[in-house]
């Protein structure tokens, strides 16, 4: 009797699991036509924006996320292109994506709100004429300092070489990212930050080893917390983290360096395998509506590229030099370029820095 | 013929699924890693179908040897500290009364219910300059300026020991449990003093547990890179970070695969060594 009971339960469980599985398939098959699959950086577009888009157009958006361009590229190269309709990619992987046929041309005439994007952010070197890309936001790596702590240490920062000041020992937070750091060293030494020459890149090594003595932590994820809690005196951080840190700790201020900052553009690109071009256009158009773009910006304050949104900004934007970054800083910023195989040399220098 | 099928069916049904599982999720991925390590990289991340031993050649660079060196040093330190704390710990649990023993073992297992990364983040909040520990010490008047605790080598070691201690304690605990009490009685009958009972009877008989515990601590500690990142501020590069970087920023999959294989080989050699001194049954 007991055995029969156990068998019955087992059969029931298996049946339920089977039904569940089929239900899952059925659902997605029915609405697949009307679903947009986006592959995006984590924490870049707020969930409520997707919900508003669905309410208005009836198009459901499914978001998958990545935490580095390389992670995304690896997945797409391995055959993931067909799983998504739209990706968000940084400028330096765009040439590789075009070369490998992962993305297709975008008909920008179908995206009216392209007109909202300010001209200086269109027609950039990585995609002349915006054949493949529609910019979303940009990120700039800023140097910020804790005024009170720096005064205490007797440190002044006027250029990149000041970061090597021995008084700053164990007092800097930098990104855990080889390109960002090696580029800073190359610029401080007046060398080409997109060099593919091993001998040139090697020269950055000594500068970085010197810098490593001052680095308290390498953090690309939540560096604002080390700044906000007075753990470090100086930070080389993405502008979003700079904004967050300064919002918590009023001692945090921007430092303008003559060598210029590192910058990268994130753009919407369309999967080569998608057939839902119209949905993709609708979505990009929706995002670049000034009030929608503002929702994204308020949640993730990177660099705003939408003119219409700028008009909607209040004093908290215009009076904050970390948000309303001056045009002189943008003018001298270096947009990180692709270095292909030479990535290994950058990584070698970075490994040496940490040993 | 029919009898043959009838005889082979039960083992096939019983073992088949697990063999399939192992082939799909262990053997095939491993072969993939071996395969990638002997191919040539392309500039975009990924590999070209051209055989090359470039990756293994570049392994000999002194920079990579240094990374291996610092990883081993940290793992050895972690294992030794875990043993020094873990042995008395296991001994106390094994010799406590039957009533509280299950409770103590449960307490040992309890941290596993929470993701290890979250627990490490907890340490992060405790140890930072403006953290709870410094706050407490300052308000008690013990110190005036905060002690730098987080983002130091000591913090990394603390995180490692904290995370891996249960893996050291459990095998030692089992081997002390298995110890026949009559042997200790016999030693005492033969006028052995307490110290000698420990050094000549208990310790040699629990050596398999000590070995098992150290191996179970040492091997995972080689790969735990996120503790060094979160507690040490990612200041030193360990094998785990190096492998991760090859697949991500350096876009050099073959080298990453070759490094993983070296790590696997080292692990196998250690298991082999262990197989010589103790039996694999003591691992649990």
Contacts between the chains, C-beta under 8 A, distances in Angstrom:
chain1	res1	chain2	res2	distance
A	68	B	248	5.6
A	68	B	249	7.6
A	70	B	45	5.5
A	70	B	247	7.4
A	70	B	248	4.5
A	70	B	249	6.4
A	70	B	251	6.3
A	71	B	248	6.6
A	73	B	44	6.4
A	73	B	45	5.4
A	74	B	45	5.3
A	74	B	46	6.9
A	74	B	247	7.2
A	77	B	44	6.6
A	77	B	45	6.8
A	77	B	46	4.9
A	78	B	46	7.8
A	96	B	43	7.6
A	96	B	44	4.7
A	99	B	44	7.6
A	100	B	44	6.3
A	170	B	148	7.3
A	170	B	151	7.9
A	173	B	233	8.0
A	176	B	229	7.3
A	176	B	234	5.0
A	177	B	249	7.0
A	178	B	245	7.3
A	178	B	249	4.9
A	178	B	250	7.5
A	179	B	249	7.0
A	212	B	235	7.4
A	215	B	233	7.4
A	215	B	235	6.6
A	216	B	151	5.2
A	216	B	233	5.7
A	217	B	151	5.0
A	217	B	232	7.9
A	217	B	233	2.6
A	217	B	234	6.5
A	217	B	235	7.0
A	218	B	229	7.7
A	218	B	233	6.0
A	218	B	234	3.8
A	218	B	235	6.7
A	219	B	233	6.9
A	219	B	234	7.0
A	229	B	128	6.0
A	229	B	129	6.8
A	229	B	130	4.5
A	230	B	129	6.4
A	230	B	130	6.2
A	231	B	128	6.0
A	231	B	129	5.2
A	231	B	130	7.4
A	231	B	150	7.4
A	231	B	151	7.7
A	340	B	43	3.9
A	340	B	44	7.9
A	341	B	41	7.6
A	341	B	43	4.6
A	341	B	251	8.0
A	343	B	43	7.8
A	343	B	249	6.7
A	343	B	250	5.4
A	343	B	251	4.8
A	343	B	252	7.5
A	344	B	250	5.3
A	344	B	251	7.5
A	344	B	252	5.3
A	344	B	255	8.0
A	346	B	249	7.5
A	346	B	250	7.5
A	347	B	245	5.8
A	347	B	246	7.5
A	347	B	249	5.7
A	347	B	250	3.5
A	347	B	252	7.3
A	348	B	63	6.7
A	350	B	245	7.6
A	350	B	249	7.6
A	351	B	63	5.6
A	351	B	64	7.9
A	351	B	67	6.9
A	351	B	237	5.6
A	351	B	242	6.7
A	351	B	245	7.4
A	352	B	63	5.8
A	354	B	234	7.6
A	354	B	235	6.5
A	354	B	236	5.9
A	354	B	237	4.0
A	354	B	241	7.9
A	355	B	63	6.6
A	355	B	66	4.8
A	355	B	67	6.6
A	355	B	70	7.0
A	355	B	236	7.1
A	355	B	237	6.1
